[in-house]
């Protein structure tokens, strides 16, 4: 399943996910810290969605109470609930 999400409170403008059989097939971000977000996509590729969420949910960025990684977890939860 492919899913796009518009994150809130972060620099990235969109998160694109592909999830199959509760595994992250791919993640890409539009905008934000290009190198770091590409790295996140590479690191979570092939991982179980629940594992990604348990590792990255609640991560913050600077003074923000969220981060692109945290917003990706929100997107993943929405994607698997569909």
Backbone as JSON Lines, residues from 0, in Angstrom:
{"i":0,"aa":"X","n":[0.84,-1.16,0.0],"ca":[0.0,0.0,0.0],"c":[0.89,1.23,0.0]}
{"i":1,"aa":"X","n":[0.54,2.2,-0.82],"ca":[1.24,3.48,-0.84],"c":[0.38,4.49,-0.11]}
{"i":2,"aa":"X","n":[1.03,5.36,0.66],"ca":[0.33,6.32,1.5],"c":[1.14,7.6,1.56]}
{"i":3,"aa":"X","n":[0.48,8.74,1.42],"ca":[1.12,10.04,1.56],"c":[0.5,10.77,2.74]}
{"i":4,"aa":"X","n":[1.34,11.49,3.46],"ca":[0.91,12.17,4.67],"c":[1.53,13.56,4.69]}
{"i":5,"aa":"X","n":[0.75,14.56,5.1],"ca":[1.24,15.93,5.26],"c":[1.56,16.12,6.74]}
{"i":6,"aa":"X","n":[2.85,16.2,7.08],"ca":[3.24,16.33,8.49],"c":[2.96,17.72,9.04]}
{"i":7,"aa":"X","n":[2.89,17.8,10.36],"ca":[2.63,19.07,11.05],"c":[3.8,19.4,11.97]}
{"i":8,"aa":"X","n":[4.19,20.68,12.01],"ca":[5.18,21.15,12.95],"c":[6.62,20.83,12.61]}
{"i":9,"aa":"X","n":[6.89,20.43,11.36],"ca":[8.25,20.1,10.94],"c":[8.55,20.76,9.6]}
{"i":10,"aa":"X","n":[9.79,20.68,9.18],"ca":[10.22,21.31,7.93],"c":[9.76,20.56,6.69]}
{"i":11,"aa":"X","n":[9.69,19.23,6.76],"ca":[9.26,18.47,5.58],"c":[7.79,18.76,5.29]}
{"i":12,"aa":"X","n":[7.44,18.71,4.03],"ca":[6.09,19.07,3.58],"c":[5.22,17.86,3.27]}
{"i":13,"aa":"X","n":[5.85,16.7,3.04],"ca":[5.09,15.49,2.73],"c":[5.95,14.28,3.03]}
{"i":14,"aa":"X","n":[5.29,13.21,3.47],"ca":[5.95,11.93,3.7],"c":[5.24,10.9,2.84]}
{"i":15,"aa":"X","n":[6.02,10.19,2.02],"ca":[5.47,9.15,1.14],"c":[5.96,7.8,1.65]}
{"i":16,"aa":"X","n":[5.02,6.9,1.89],"ca":[5.32,5.58,2.44],"c":[4.83,4.49,1.51]}
{"i":17,"aa":"X","n":[5.54,3.39,1.55],"ca":[5.04,2.16,0.94],"c":[5.2,1.08,2.0]}
{"i":18,"aa":"X","n":[4.08,0.45,2.36],"ca":[4.05,-0.58,3.39],"c":[3.41,-1.83,2.81]}
{"i":19,"aa":"X","n":[4.06,-2.96,3.0],"ca":[3.53,-4.26,2.56],"c":[3.73,-5.27,3.68]}
{"i":20,"aa":"X","n":[2.66,-6.0,4.01],"ca":[2.74,-7.04,5.04],"c":[3.36,-6.53,6.34]}
{"i":21,"aa":"X","n":[2.96,-5.34,6.75],"ca":[3.42,-4.69,7.98],"c":[4.92,-4.4,7.98]}
{"i":22,"aa":"X","n":[5.52,-4.34,6.8],"ca":[6.94,-3.98,6.65],"c":[7.05,-2.69,5.85]}
{"i":23,"aa":"X","n":[8.0,-1.86,6.22],"ca":[8.26,-0.61,5.5],"c":[9.04,-0.97,4.24]}
{"i":24,"aa":"X","n":[8.44,-0.73,3.09],"ca":[9.12,-0.97,1.82],"c":[9.93,0.25,1.41]}
{"i":25,"aa":"X","n":[9.38,1.44,1.64],"ca":[10.11,2.67,1.32],"c":[9.49,3.84,2.06]}
{"i":26,"aa":"X","n":[10.32,4.85,2.3],"ca":[9.9,6.11,2.89],"c":[10.67,7.21,2.17]}
{"i":27,"aa":"X","n":[9.96,8.26,1.77],"ca":[10.65,9.44,1.23],"c":[9.96,10.67,1.77]}
{"i":28,"aa":"X","n":[10.75,11.71,1.93],"ca":[10.28,12.97,2.47],"c":[10.44,14.05,1.4]}
{"i":29,"aa":"X","n":[9.49,14.97,1.36],"ca":[9.59,16.14,0.49],"c":[9.93,17.33,1.39]}
{"i":30,"aa":"X","n":[11.07,17.95,1.14],"ca":[11.52,19.04,1.99],"c":[12.22,18.51,3.23]}
{"i":31,"aa":"X","n":[12.63,19.41,4.08],"ca":[13.31,19.02,5.3],"c":[14.81,18.83,5.1]}
{"i":32,"aa":"X","n":[15.44,18.2,6.05],"ca":[16.89,17.97,6.04],"c":[17.2,16.78,5.13]}
{"i":33,"aa":"X","n":[17.53,17.07,3.9],"ca":[17.63,16.06,2.85],"c":[18.47,14.85,3.23]}
{"i":34,"aa":"X","n":[19.69,15.06,3.66],"ca":[20.57,13.94,3.97],"c":[20.06,13.09,5.12]}
{"i":35,"aa":"X","n":[19.62,13.72,6.19],"ca":[19.11,12.98,7.36],"c":[17.86,12.19,7.01]}
{"i":36,"aa":"X","n":[16.98,12.8,6.21],"ca":[15.73,12.12,5.89],"c":[15.94,10.97,4.91]}
{"i":37,"aa":"X","n":[16.9,11.12,4.0],"ca":[17.26,9.99,3.13],"c":[17.82,8.85,3.98]}
{"i":38,"aa":"X","n":[18.62,9.19,4.99],"ca":[19.2,8.18,5.87],"c":[18.11,7.45,6.65]}
{"i":39,"aa":"X","n":[17.14,8.18,7.15],"ca":[16.03,7.54,7.87],"c":[15.33,6.54,6.95]}
{"i":40,"aa":"X","n":[15.07,6.95,5.71],"ca":[14.43,6.04,4.75],"c":[15.23,4.77,4.53]}
{"i":41,"aa":"X","n":[16.55,4.89,4.43],"ca":[17.4,3.71,4.25],"c":[17.41,2.82,5.49]}
{"i":42,"aa":"X","n":[17.44,3.45,6.66],"ca":[17.51,2.68,7.9],"c":[16.25,1.88,8.19]}
{"i":43,"aa":"X","n":[15.09,2.44,7.85],"ca":[13.84,1.76,8.19],"c":[13.35,0.81,7.1]}
{"i":44,"aa":"X","n":[13.96,0.86,5.93],"ca":[13.55,-0.01,4.83],"c":[13.65,-1.48,5.25]}
{"i":45,"aa":"X","n":[12.56,-2.21,5.07],"ca":[12.51,-3.62,5.42],"c":[12.15,-3.91,6.86]}
{"i":46,"aa":"X","n":[12.07,-2.87,7.69],"ca":[11.76,-3.07,9.1],"c":[10.26,-3.24,9.32]}
{"i":47,"aa":"X","n":[9.92,-3.94,10.37],"ca":[8.55,-4.08,10.8],"c":[8.02,-2.71,11.24]}
{"i":48,"aa":"X","n":[6.82,-2.37,10.83],"ca":[6.23,-1.07,11.15],"c":[6.21,-0.84,12.65]}
{"i":49,"aa":"X","n":[5.83,-1.84,13.42],"ca":[5.75,-1.69,14.87],"c":[7.12,-1.4,15.49]}
{"i":50,"aa":"X","n":[8.16,-1.99,14.94],"ca":[9.52,-1.75,15.43],"c":[9.94,-0.31,15.14]}
{"i":51,"aa":"X","n":[9.65,0.18,13.94],"ca":[9.97,1.57,13.58],"c":[9.27,2.52,14.54]}
{"i":52,"aa":"X","n":[7.99,2.27,14.78],"ca":[7.22,3.14,15.67],"c":[7.8,3.1,17.09]}
{"i":53,"aa":"X","n":[8.14,1.92,17.58],"ca":[8.67,1.82,18.94],"c":[10.02,2.53,19.07]}
{"i":54,"aa":"X","n":[10.8,2.56,18.02],"ca":[12.11,3.22,18.06],"c":[12.03,4.73,17.93]}
{"i":55,"aa":"X","n":[11.14,5.23,17.07],"ca":[11.19,6.64,16.68],"c":[10.04,7.52,17.16]}
{"i":56,"aa":"X","n":[8.97,6.92,17.63],"ca":[7.84,7.71,18.1],"c":[8.26,8.58,19.28]}
{"i":57,"aa":"X","n":[7.87,9.85,19.23],"ca":[8.17,10.78,20.31],"c":[9.5,11.51,20.15]}
{"i":58,"aa":"X","n":[10.26,11.16,19.11],"ca":[11.52,11.86,18.84],"c":[11.23,13.33,18.55]}
{"i":59,"aa":"X","n":[12.06,14.22,19.09],"ca":[11.84,15.64,18.88],"c":[12.97,16.24,18.06]}
{"i":60,"aa":"X","n":[12.76,17.46,17.57],"ca":[13.74,18.18,16.77],"c":[13.88,19.59,17.34]}
{"i":61,"aa":"X","n":[15.04,19.89,17.9],"ca":[15.25,21.2,18.49],"c":[14.22,21.47,19.58]}
{"i":62,"aa":"X","n":[13.59,22.63,19.53],"ca":[12.58,23.02,20.52],"c":[11.18,22.52,20.16]}
{"i":63,"aa":"X","n":[11.06,21.88,19.02],"ca":[9.75,21.35,18.61],"c":[9.4,20.12,19.46]}
{"i":64,"aa":"X","n":[8.11,19.87,19.6],"ca":[7.69,18.69,20.35],"c":[7.48,17.48,19.44]}
{"i":65,"aa":"X","n":[7.94,17.59,18.2],"ca":[7.86,16.51,17.22],"c":[9.08,16.58,16.32]}
{"i":66,"aa":"X","n":[9.17,15.67,15.37],"ca":[10.26,15.66,14.39],"c":[9.73,14.96,13.15]}
{"i":67,"aa":"X","n":[10.53,14.97,12.1],"ca":[10.12,14.25,10.89],"c":[9.98,12.76,11.17]}
{"i":68,"aa":"X","n":[10.87,12.21,12.01],"ca":[10.78,10.79,12.36],"c":[9.49,10.51,13.14]}
{"i":69,"aa":"X","n":[9.15,11.39,14.08],"ca":[7.92,11.25,14.85],"c":[6.7,11.36,13.93]}
{"i":70,"aa":"X","n":[6.74,12.3,13.01],"ca":[5.63,12.46,12.06],"c":[5.52,11.24,11.14]}
{"i":71,"aa":"X","n":[6.65,10.63,10.8],"ca":[6.62,9.4,10.01],"c":[5.9,8.3,10.78]}
{"i":72,"aa":"X","n":[6.1,8.24,12.08],"ca":[5.41,7.24,12.91],"c":[3.9,7.47,12.88]}
{"i":73,"aa":"X","n":[3.49,8.72,12.95],"ca":[2.06,9.04,12.84],"c":[1.54,8.58,11.49]}
{"i":74,"aa":"X","n":[2.31,8.85,10.43],"ca":[1.91,8.42,9.09],"c":[1.81,6.9,9.0]}
{"i":75,"aa":"X","n":[2.76,6.21,9.58],"ca":[2.74,4.74,9.56],"c":[1.5,4.19,10.29]}
{"i":76,"aa":"X","n":[1.18,4.78,11.43],"ca":[-0.01,4.34,12.16],"c":[-1.26,4.53,11.31]}
{"i":77,"aa":"X","n":[-1.35,5.69,10.64],"ca":[-2.52,5.93,9.8],"c":[-2.55,4.97,8.62]}
{"i":78,"aa":"X","n":[-1.4,4.71,8.05],"ca":[-1.33,3.81,6.89],"c":[-1.78,2.4,7.24]}
{"i":79,"aa":"X","n":[-1.34,1.88,8.37],"ca":[-1.7,0.5,8.71],"c":[-3.11,0.38,9.25]}
{"i":80,"aa":"X","n":[-3.72,1.5,9.62],"ca":[-5.1,1.45,10.13],"c":[-6.13,1.48,9.0]}
{"i":81,"aa":"X","n":[-5.67,1.71,7.79],"ca":[-6.59,1.8,6.66],"c":[-7.06,0.44,6.2]}
